[in-house]
């Protein structure tokens, strides 16, 4: 844990005189991310660090590290934060989907959400469950930081309908991976640094790695020319979601004075809003870059929309059985979706839960 205190020792004296004001404590933190430098998510994390330093007048300085830079895989970010290897981190909960159903449900999953305001509304409706789950893993949950638009599916061969997924090997994680497996694909987890070559060599037929911008910056447009983009209100394997929650080591958080804790909370919220606009703007630009690079962009035919919802309902019912907390999370989604106007999804989930 890197937590440094700078004391104001003037003229060799350890105690300030009555007319002097002791300098405030300053803190230097290491922050782990699962992004590579250059990814929009990494830029958003750096924006957070810069915002905290500015708001705190330099009392907090955060050094942001890209995926793997600190010597541990992205799946160990939570453990590394809990154990004090790093002071804070941003984390995609789907990486721990196999260890806790709430981690799966709070990450990328099938659903109707399509914008940052819907996502934030949904998170606030289940935030007590997300917070308690992160605490079980030994870290302090601060809140959602990085918004993710509904994810695209990038492939080396055309996917024009759900049946085309049968037999395809796809990089995916969390509930999205289960969704693809249910449809007859073979989903596998793979680190970001391996994806370009895996597409190039045909090790995988496609991948879901967030949005148009991030996929383009990773160079995937060079080795995969087909994109299946989401249908608003239906999506595919992943609705709009939270790509990164901010977490902090408990000892670090406990030692921070209240005014600095509030700065971190406010900066986190500001970063979510700023990043949401940044992501949306970039995706409009980079969708055109995909077209210019020769990509074919398609959507599922309308007749497949009902199958997406039906497949998703089966997953939600199964996850609801995994724990009382998961059942509560899934049950709350019915009213959350209904309040957001997604009646088809709300009614389907309500019926599925009653039958299941």
C-alpha positions in Angstrom: 0.0 0.0 0.0 1.3 3.4 -1.0 0.1 5.9 1.5 2.6 8.7 2.1 2.3 11.5 4.7 4.2 14.7 4.0 4.8 16.5 7.3 5.7 20.2 7.4 9.0 20.2 9.1 10.3 23.8 8.8 13.9 24.6 9.8 14.4 21.1 11.1 11.6 21.5 13.7 9.1 18.7 14.0 6.4 21.0 15.6 5.1 24.2 14.0 5.1 27.4 16.0 1.9 28.9 17.3 1.9 31.3 14.4 2.4 28.6 11.8 -0.2 26.3 10.2 0.8 22.7 9.7 0.6 21.6 6.1 -2.3 19.3 5.3 -1.6 15.6 4.8 -1.0 14.6 1.2 -1.6 11.1 -0.3 -0.2 9.3 -3.3 -2.2 6.3 -4.5 -1.6 3.5 -7.0 -4.7 2.8 -9.1 -5.1 -0.4 -11.1 -7.2 -0.7 -14.2 -8.1 -3.5 -16.7 -7.6 -1.2 -19.7 -4.6 -0.8 -21.9 -3.2 2.8 -22.3 -5.0 4.4 -25.2 -8.3 2.7 -24.5 -11.1 5.3 -23.8 -11.6 3.6 -20.5 -8.0 4.3 -19.5 -8.4 7.9 -20.6 -11.5 8.2 -18.4 -9.7 6.7 -15.4 -6.9 9.3 -15.9 -9.6 12.0 -16.1 -10.7 10.8 -12.6 -7.2 11.0 -11.3 -6.7 14.5 -12.7 -10.0 15.7 -11.3 -9.2 14.4 -7.8 -5.9 16.1 -7.8 -7.4 19.4 -8.9 -10.3 19.3 -6.5 -8.0 18.4 -3.6 -5.5 21.1 -4.5 -2.8 18.5 -4.9 -3.5 16.7 -1.6 -4.3 13.5 -3.5 -2.2 12.3 -6.4 -3.2 9.1 -8.2 -1.0 7.2 -10.6 -3.1 5.1 -13.0 -1.7 1.8 -14.3 -2.8 -0.1 -17.3 -3.8 -3.8 -17.4 -1.0 -6.1 -16.3 1.5 -3.3 -15.6 1.7 -4.1 -11.9 2.3 -7.8 -12.4 -1.1 -9.3 -11.7 -3.9 -10.3 -14.1 -7.1 -8.2 -14.3 -9.1 -11.0 -12.6 -7.0 -10.4 -9.4 -7.6 -6.6 -9.2 -10.1 -6.9 -6.4 -7.8 -9.2 -4.3 -4.8 -6.9 -5.0 -6.9 -3.9 -3.8 -8.1 -5.8 -0.7 -4.5 -6.9 0.1 -3.0 -3.4 -0.3 -0.9 -4.2 -3.4 -2.7 -1.2 -4.8 -4.7 1.5 -3.0 -7.6 1.7 -5.4 -8.9 0.3 -8.6 -11.6 0.3 -11.2 -13.1 -3.2 -11.8 -15.4 -4.8 -14.2 -17.6 -7.1 -12.0 -18.1 -9.7 -14.7 -14.5 -10.9 -14.2 -15.8 -12.4 -10.9 -19.0 -13.7 -12.3 -18.2 -17.3 -11.5 -17.5 -16.4 -7.8 -20.7 -14.5 -7.0 -23.9 -14.1 -9.0 -24.2 -10.4 -8.0 -20.9 -9.8 -9.8 -22.4 -11.4 -12.9 -25.7 -9.4 -12.6 -24.0 -6.1 -12.1 -21.8 -6.5 -15.2 -22.5 -7.0 -18.8 -25.7 -9.0 -19.3 -28.7 -9.2 -21.7 -31.2 -6.4 -21.2 -33.0 -3.4 -22.6 -30.9 -0.5 -21.3 -29.4 1.8 -24.0 -28.1 5.0 -22.3 -26.2 6.2 -19.3 -29.2 7.6 -17.5 -31.1 4.3 -17.6 -27.9 2.5 -16.4 -27.5 4.9 -13.5 -31.1 4.5 -12.5 -30.8 0.8 -12.5 -27.6 0.8 -10.5 -29.2 3.0 -7.8 -32.1 0.5 -7.6 -29.7 -2.4 -6.6 -26.7 -0.5 -5.3 -27.0 -1.9 -1.7 -26.6 -5.4 -3.1 -23.6 -4.4 -5.2 -22.0 -2.6 -2.3 -22.4 -5.5 0.1 -21.0 -7.9 -2.5 -17.8 -5.9 -3.0 -17.4 -5.7 0.8 -17.5 -9.5 1.0 -14.5 -9.4 -1.3 -12.7 -7.1 1.1 -12.9 -3.7 -0.6 -14.8 -0.5 -0.1 -17.3 0.2 -2.9 -17.5 3.9 -4.0 -19.7 3.8 -7.1 -20.0 3.3 -10.8 -17.3 5.2 -12.8 -17.2 4.1 -16.4 -20.3 3.8 -18.5 -20.4 1.2 -21.3 -22.7 1.4 -24.3 -24.5 -1.8 -25.5 -21.6 -3.9 -26.8 -21.0 -4.8 -30.4 -20.0 -8.3 -31.6 -17.0 -8.3 -33.9 -16.5 -11.4 -36.1 -14.4 -12.7 -38.9 -17.4 -14.2 -40.7 -20.9 -12.7 -41.1 -23.5 -13.1 -38.3 -26.8 -12.1 -39.8 -29.1 -14.0 -37.4 -28.8 -15.8 -34.1 -28.6 -19.2 -35.7 -25.3 -18.1 -37.3 -23.7 -18.1 -33.8 -24.0 -21.9 -33.6 -20.6 -23.4 -33.3 -18.7 -20.1 -33.3 -15.9 -19.6 -30.8 -16.2 -16.2 -29.2 -14.3 -14.3 -26.6 -16.7 -13.3 -23.8 -17.1 -13.1 -20.0 -19.7 -13.3 -17.3 -23.4 -13.6 -18.1 -22.7 -12.6 -21.7 -20.6 -15.8 -22.1 -23.5 -17.9 -20.7 -25.8 -16.1 -23.1 -23.7 -17.1 -26.1 -23.2 -20.7 -24.9 -27.0 -21.0 -24.6 -27.3 -20.0 -28.2 -24.9 -22.7 -29.3 -21.6 -20.7 -29.5 -18.5 -21.6 -27.5 -17.5 -18.7 -25.2 -14.1 -18.4 -23.7 -12.3 -15.8 -21.6 -9.2 -14.2 -23.0 -7.0 -11.3 -21.9 -7.1 -8.1 -23.9 -3.5 -8.4 -25.1 -4.2 -11.8 -26.8 -7.3 -10.8 -28.8 -5.8 -9.3 -31.9 -3.7 -12.3 -32.6 -6.5 -14.7 -31.7 -8.7 -13.1 -34.4 -5.8 -13.0 -36.9 -5.0 -16.7 -36.4 -8.6 -17.9 -36.3 -8.3 -19.0 -32.7 -11.6 -17.3 -32.1 -14.3 -16.4 -34.6 -15.2 -13.2 -32.9 -15.4 -11.2 -29.7 -17.3 -8.8 -27.6 -15.0 -6.1 -26.3 -17.1 -3.1 -25.5 -17.9 -0.5 -28.3 -16.9 0.8 -31.7 -14.2 3.0 -30.3 -12.4 0.6 -28.1 -12.6 -2.2 -30.7 -11.1 0.1 -33.4 -8.3 1.3 -31.1 -7.4 -2.3 -30.4 -7.0 -2.7 -34.1 -9.7 -5.3 -34.5 -11.0 -3.6 -37.7 -7.8 -4.9 -39.4 -8.5 -8.6 -38.8 -12.3 -8.7 -38.5 -14.7 -7.1 -41.0 -18.1 -7.9 -39.6 -19.9 -6.1 -36.8 -23.3 -7.1 -35.3 -24.5 -3.9 -33.5 -27.3 -3.8 -31.0 -30.9 -3.1 -31.7 -32.0 -0.3 -29.3 -34.2 -1.6 -26.5 -33.3 -5.2 -27.2 -29.5 -5.3 -27.7 -27.8 -8.7 -27.8 -25.5 -10.2 -25.3 -25.1 -7.0 -23.2 -27.2 -4.0 -22.6 -25.6 -0.6 -21.7 -23.9 -1.2 -18.4 -21.2 -0.2 -15.9 -17.8 -1.2 -17.3 -16.0 -0.1 -14.1 -16.8 0.4 -10.5 -14.4 2.3 -8.2 -13.1 0.4 -5.3 -10.7 1.3 -2.5 -8.6 -0.6 0.0 -10.4 -0.3 3.4 -7.3 0.8 5.4 -6.7 3.6 2.8 -10.3 4.7 3.0 -10.4 4.7 6.8 -7.4 7.0 7.0 -8.7 9.6 4.6 -10.3 12.7 6.2 -13.9 13.2 5.4 -13.3 16.1 3.1 -11.1 14.0 0.8 -13.5 11.1 0.9 -16.2 13.5 -0.4 -13.9 14.7 -3.1 -13.4 11.1 -4.3 -17.1 10.5 -4.3 -17.8 13.7 -6.2 -15.0 13.2 -8.7 -16.2 9.6 -9.3 -19.7 10.9 -10.1 -18.3 13.7 -12.3 -16.2 11.2 -14.2 -19.2 8.9 -14.8 -21.1 11.8 -16.4 -18.1 13.2 -18.3 -17.1 9.7 -19.5 -20.6 8.9 -20.6 -20.7 11.9 -23.0 -17.1 11.1 -24.1 -17.9 7.5 -24.9 -21.1 8.4 -26.8 -19.3 11.1 -28.9 -16.4 8.8 -29.7 -18.6 5.9 -30.7 -20.4 8.1 -33.3 -17.1 9.0 -34.8 -15.6 5.5 -34.7 -18.6 3.8 -36.1 -17.9 5.7 -39.3 -14.2 4.7 -39.1 -15.3 1.1 -39.1 -17.4 1.7 -42.2 -14.4 3.5 -43.9 -12.2 0.5 -43.0 -14.6 -1.8 -45.0 -16.6 -3.3 -42.2 -20.1 -4.6 -42.8 -22.4 -3.5 -40.0 -25.7 -5.4 -39.4 -28.4 -5.8 -36.9 -30.5 -8.9 -36.0 -33.7 -9.4 -37.9 -36.8 -8.4 -36.0 -37.9 -12.0 -35.7 -34.8 -12.7 -33.5 -35.7 -10.0 -31.0 -38.1 -12.2 -29.1 -35.5 -15.0 -29.0 -33.0 -12.6 -27.4 -35.5 -11.8 -24.6 -36.6 -15.4 -24.2 -32.9 -16.6 -23.9 -32.2 -13.8 -21.5 -35.2 -14.8 -19.2 -33.8 -18.3 -18.9 -30.5 -16.9 -17.7 -32.1 -14.5 -15.2 -34.2 -17.3 -13.7 -31.1 -19.5 -13.3 -29.1 -16.7 -11.7 -32.0 -15.9 -9.3 -31.6 -19.4 -7.9 -27.9 -18.9 -7.0 -28.4 -16.9 -3.8 -31.1 -14.9 -1.9 -29.3 -11.7 -2.9 -29.4 -12.7 -6.6 -33.1 -13.4 -6.3 -33.6 -10.0 -4.8 -31.5 -8.3 -7.5 -33.4 -10.0 -10.4 -36.8 -9.4 -8.8 -36.1 -5.7 -8.5 -35.3 -5.5 -12.2 -39.0 -6.1 -13.0 -40.1 -2.7 -11.5 -36.9 -0.9 -12.6 -37.5 -1.9 -16.2 -41.2 -1.1 -15.9 -40.4 2.4 -14.6 -38.0 2.9 -17.5 -40.7 2.0 -20.0 -39.3 -1.4 -21.0 -42.6 -3.3 -20.6 -41.7 -6.3 -22.8 -38.7 -7.1 -20.7 -40.4 -6.4 -17.4 -43.4 -8.5 -18.2 -41.3 -11.4 -19.6 -39.1 -11.4 -16.4 -42.1 -11.2 -14.1 -43.7 -14.2 -15.8 -40.4 -16.1 -15.9 -39.8 -15.6 -12.2 -43.4 -16.8 -11.3 -42.9 -19.9 -13.5 -39.4 -20.6 -12.3 
